[in-house]
């Protein structure tokens, strides 16, 4: 079994949707969404206030921390996902 890494945040963190969660359940573009964590709950759940909502008409939403990533870490995580996909196609 692989190692589980839980992403955790504090109130005030700027977040976006993690690249490994994008297009896995809902098929829409997440690139433009930046939110701020406004409340942290137990069980790795966070309320995020989005600059523009990833779901129509919902600007505040509850998100699991594993589906979010800090804005400043997005590009690094995106590159990791891209590399993994390239390796799969090479096989």
Residue pairs with C-beta under 8 A, 6 or more apart in sequence:
6 44
6 65
6 66
7 18
7 44
7 65
7 66
7 68
7 69
8 44
8 65
9 15
9 37
9 40
9 46
9 65
9 68
9 70
10 37
10 40
11 37
11 38
11 39
11 40
12 36
12 37
13 36
13 37
13 70
14 34
14 35
14 36
14 70
14 71
14 72
15 34
15 35
15 36
15 37
15 46
15 48
15 68
15 69
15 70
15 71
16 30
16 33
16 34
16 35
16 68
16 69
16 71
16 74
17 30
17 33
17 54
17 67
17 68
17 69
18 66
18 67
18 68
18 69
18 77
19 69
19 74
19 77
19 78
19 81
20 77
20 81
21 66
21 67
22 30
23 30
26 54
26 55
28 54
30 54
32 52
33 50
33 51
33 52
33 53
33 54
34 50
34 51
34 71
35 48
35 49
35 50
35 51
36 48
36 49
37 46
37 47
37 48
38 47
38 48
38 49
38 60
39 46
39 47
40 46
40 47
41 47
41 62
44 64
44 65
44 66
45 62
45 63
45 64
45 65
46 62
46 63
46 64
46 65
46 68
47 60
47 61
47 62
47 63
48 60
48 61
48 62
48 63
48 68
49 59
49 60
50 58
50 59
50 60
50 61
52 59
53 59
53 61
54 61
55 61
69 77
